[in-house]
Amino acid sequence: MPESIYLIEKYIEDNLDSYDHLNHRLSDVAYECLKDAILTQDVRSGDPVAEKQLSIAFNFSRTPIRSAIQKLAQEGLLQIIPGRAVFIASRSPKQVLDALKVRILLEPETCRLATEAMSGEQRKLLEELTNRLEEAVVAKDRSAWARTDLQWHELICKACPNELLGQLVLQAFHHMRIQGVISHISYESLNPGTREHREIADAILAGDGDRSVDLMRLHLQSARERMFLSER
């Protein structure tokens, strides 16, 4: 069994119950849970993902699984080769770096706009997610950290009143998560990364959009150094 499908099945087993809030639409549950598994586990691009195995893992019929796969393929996380199989979408190191460059250009402005527009409920959730990142670092739980990091960045993108800008940044973020990016980040590197998340969150919660812009840009530049340090 390819390592990626094992990781995805384990994620489904451990986390499926937490997706019950999605109005019990099986296609929505399968989509959200499978997306998070792909983006937070150390899956490898090019590994096959079998519809039958996913149906067994979810204990769903193939119809909602097929719907989730189609949606994830449209978003570029899966690749469907008609008549053959479904694969984790391929990402070269250059594609990952290109996505990071897009984030460096756009995500700081997303922070500025989110600072101005974030609701009270979103502000509370930002604080909660930042706390969870810190707890995951203490526990040395890379999987929990990766999932919370995804939710943290998604929250800022969704709080951005320029919907297109938020979607572009989130697409670039998702684009980076393929190719096992998380596996290249050491536990030691999670500490400064988490401190940077805290500083950005504090700036947003203080209403300081300019500072959030500067801090997000520095965070992404530092992330680039940490991510590719082992390849130098």
TORMARMAR-302953 format. One line per field, with one value per residue (C-alpha): x, y, z; residue in one letter; residue number from 1. Coordinates in Angstrom, 3 decimals. Layout:
<nodes>
xx	[X|...]
yy	[Y|...]
zz	[Z|...]
resn	[a|...]
resi	[NUM|...]
</nodes>
This chain:
<nodes>
xx	[0.000|1.431|2.379|0.018|-3.142|-2.144|-1.761|-5.066|-6.918|-5.394|-6.447|-10.010|-10.125|-8.883|-10.827|-14.003|-16.254|-15.134|-16.769|-20.298|-21.179|-21.382|-25.173|-24.481|-24.111|-21.783|-20.213|-19.342|-17.947|-15.845|-14.596|-13.595|-12.031|-10.139|-8.941|-7.602|-5.914|-4.132|-3.095|-1.973|-0.404|2.949|1.406|3.561|2.642|1.996|0.788|-2.475|-5.708|-8.260|-11.960|-12.785|-10.338|-11.702|-15.257|-14.246|-12.337|-15.284|-17.888|-19.728|-21.023|-18.878|-21.208|-20.186|-16.560|-16.641|-18.171|-15.426|-12.707|-14.111|-14.170|-10.621|-9.453|-11.017|-9.066|-5.805|-5.245|-5.976|-5.333|-7.769|-6.540|-9.701|-9.813|-6.748|-6.643|-6.685|-3.386|-2.174|-1.452|2.194|4.181|7.801|10.046|9.834|6.025|6.114|8.521|6.366|3.335|5.322|6.311|2.624|1.911|4.737|3.261|-0.400|-0.844|0.443|-2.310|-4.821|-3.723|-4.248|-7.768|-8.654|-7.483|-10.018|-12.890|-12.553|-15.697|-15.742|-16.325|-13.422|-11.155|-12.011|-11.287|-7.938|-6.864|-8.037|-6.193|-3.000|-3.233|-3.653|-0.520|1.442|-0.010|0.889|4.497|4.767|3.292|5.554|2.441|3.311|-0.025|-2.053|0.174|-0.276|-4.052|-4.267|-1.896|-4.250|-7.250|-5.305|-4.451|-7.906|-9.470|-7.441|-8.243|-11.949|-11.948|-10.489|-13.319|-11.717|-12.983|-10.869|-7.675|-8.457|-9.156|-5.901|-3.846|-5.611|-5.078|-1.348|-1.278|-2.954|-0.622|2.371|1.071|1.471|4.908|5.305|6.196|5.312|7.803|10.612|9.901|11.727|10.215|12.814|11.573|7.991|8.972|9.988|7.177|4.637|6.058|5.609|1.977|1.474|2.989|0.809|-2.321|-1.549|-1.126|-4.430|-6.270|-4.765|-6.119|-2.628|-2.926|0.430|2.271|0.397|1.568|5.221|5.048|3.330|5.922|8.750|7.009|6.744|10.330|11.510|9.331|11.075|14.464|13.333|11.621|14.557|17.414|17.910|18.297|21.179]
yy	[0.000|3.448|5.513|8.328|6.223|4.754|8.277|9.381|6.331|6.857|10.517|9.537|6.952|9.438|12.541|11.603|12.206|15.847|16.547|15.705|19.425|19.543|18.976|15.249|15.622|12.746|14.400|17.490|15.348|13.319|16.443|18.362|15.386|14.188|17.720|18.174|14.763|15.685|19.108|18.150|14.727|13.932|12.672|12.394|13.725|11.005|8.414|6.701|7.254|4.477|5.324|1.838|2.165|5.594|4.245|1.565|4.033|6.434|3.645|5.651|4.556|5.473|8.296|10.883|9.746|10.300|13.753|14.695|13.440|15.464|18.637|18.118|17.491|20.795|22.496|20.900|18.639|15.402|14.380|12.098|10.090|8.763|5.011|4.610|6.032|9.017|10.413|13.003|15.984|16.452|19.450|20.099|22.050|24.964|24.906|24.960|27.894|29.712|29.303|30.710|33.730|34.354|34.209|36.648|39.103|38.761|37.356|40.431|42.535|39.849|40.373|44.125|43.782|41.001|43.176|45.806|43.421|40.530|39.898|39.360|35.636|35.398|37.295|34.852|31.910|33.429|33.576|30.002|28.662|30.474|28.859|25.459|25.997|26.684|23.594|21.419|22.634|21.757|18.309|17.883|16.913|17.809|16.533|18.686|21.664|21.230|20.986|24.036|25.984|25.243|26.489|29.570|30.688|29.769|31.989|35.034|34.423|34.032|37.185|39.181|41.264|40.961|37.467|36.946|37.938|35.538|32.710|33.294|33.237|30.127|28.390|29.167|27.886|24.630|24.355|24.344|21.631|18.896|17.274|16.635|20.227|19.615|16.736|19.157|21.326|20.157|20.272|22.908|25.073|24.887|26.977|30.188|29.643|29.481|32.595|34.386|33.243|34.648|38.019|38.280|37.308|39.847|42.591|41.692|41.536|44.913|46.387|47.184|46.339|47.822|45.740|42.598|43.216|43.506|40.490|38.258|39.159|38.336|35.108|33.906|34.868|33.021|30.035|29.900|29.760|27.027|25.019|24.842|24.939|21.189|21.380|23.851]
zz	[0.000|-0.916|2.135|1.137|1.132|4.503|5.939|4.432|5.769|9.230|9.169|8.214|11.018|13.620|12.534|10.659|13.668|13.849|10.465|11.629|11.677|7.868|7.803|7.355|3.573|2.881|-0.160|1.947|4.759|2.319|0.539|3.674|5.436|2.348|1.567|5.091|4.952|1.717|3.000|6.503|6.129|4.538|1.309|-1.790|-5.187|-7.738|-5.229|-6.261|-4.358|-4.920|-4.858|-3.509|-0.603|0.288|0.203|2.702|4.900|5.081|5.105|2.432|-0.945|-3.936|-5.036|-2.370|-2.651|-6.409|-5.904|-3.413|-5.769|-8.673|-6.575|-5.303|-8.869|-9.943|-7.153|-8.282|-5.277|-7.127|-10.715|-12.542|-15.509|-17.216|-17.409|-15.219|-11.699|-9.351|-8.057|-5.598|-7.849|-8.803|-7.604|-8.514|-6.118|-8.576|-8.449|-4.656|-4.720|-7.300|-5.027|-2.108|-4.205|-4.928|-1.214|-0.417|-2.917|-1.927|1.574|3.453|1.831|2.758|6.372|6.133|4.770|7.211|10.103|9.094|8.385|10.846|12.889|16.627|16.144|13.697|16.069|18.840|16.546|15.488|19.126|19.685|16.646|17.617|21.055|19.392|17.308|20.481|22.164|19.153|19.292|22.982|22.254|19.197|17.241|13.648|12.311|14.718|13.956|10.193|10.471|12.722|10.470|7.561|9.551|10.691|7.157|5.842|8.507|7.447|3.771|4.496|6.654|3.761|2.229|-1.218|-1.942|-5.062|-3.249|-0.416|-2.852|-4.746|-1.563|-0.323|-3.659|-3.464|0.121|-0.917|-3.897|-1.541|0.737|-1.868|-2.238|1.471|2.377|6.034|6.228|5.332|8.375|11.481|14.949|15.819|12.951|14.206|17.230|15.379|12.877|15.671|17.335|14.010|13.856|17.366|16.426|13.318|15.256|17.991|15.374|13.707|17.031|17.985|14.751|13.437|9.739|8.751|11.325|10.274|6.687|7.720|10.015|7.446|4.818|7.224|8.228|4.628|3.835|6.938|6.013|2.659|4.360|6.748|4.036|1.652|4.134|3.935|0.147|0.191]
resn	[m|p|e|s|i|y|l|i|e|k|y|i|e|d|n|l|d|s|y|d|h|l|n|h|r|l|s|d|v|a|y|e|c|l|k|d|a|i|l|t|q|d|v|r|s|g|d|p|v|a|e|k|q|l|s|i|a|f|n|f|s|r|t|p|i|r|s|a|i|q|k|l|a|q|e|g|l|l|q|i|i|p|g|r|a|v|f|i|a|s|r|s|p|k|q|v|l|d|a|l|k|v|r|i|l|l|e|p|e|t|c|r|l|a|t|e|a|m|s|g|e|q|r|k|l|l|e|e|l|t|n|r|l|e|e|a|v|v|a|k|d|r|s|a|w|a|r|t|d|l|q|w|h|e|l|i|c|k|a|c|p|n|e|l|l|g|q|l|v|l|q|a|f|h|h|m|r|i|q|g|v|i|s|h|i|s|y|e|s|l|n|p|g|t|r|e|h|r|e|i|a|d|a|i|l|a|g|d|g|d|r|s|v|d|l|m|r|l|h|l|q|s|a|r|e|r|m|f|l|s|e|r]
resi	[1|2|3|4|5|6|7|8|9|10|11|12|13|14|15|16|17|18|19|20|21|22|23|24|25|26|27|28|29|30|31|32|33|34|35|36|37|38|39|40|41|42|43|44|45|46|47|48|49|50|51|52|53|54|55|56|57|58|59|60|61|62|63|64|65|66|67|68|69|70|71|72|73|74|75|76|77|78|79|80|81|82|83|84|85|86|87|88|89|90|91|92|93|94|95|96|97|98|99|100|101|102|103|104|105|106|107|108|109|110|111|112|113|114|115|116|117|118|119|120|121|122|123|124|125|126|127|128|129|130|131|132|133|134|135|136|137|138|139|140|141|142|143|144|145|146|147|148|149|150|151|152|153|154|155|156|157|158|159|160|161|162|163|164|165|166|167|168|169|170|171|172|173|174|175|176|177|178|179|180|181|182|183|184|185|186|187|188|189|190|191|192|193|194|195|196|197|198|199|200|201|202|203|204|205|206|207|208|209|210|211|212|213|214|215|216|217|218|219|220|221|222|223|224|225|226|227|228|229|230|231|232]
</nodes>
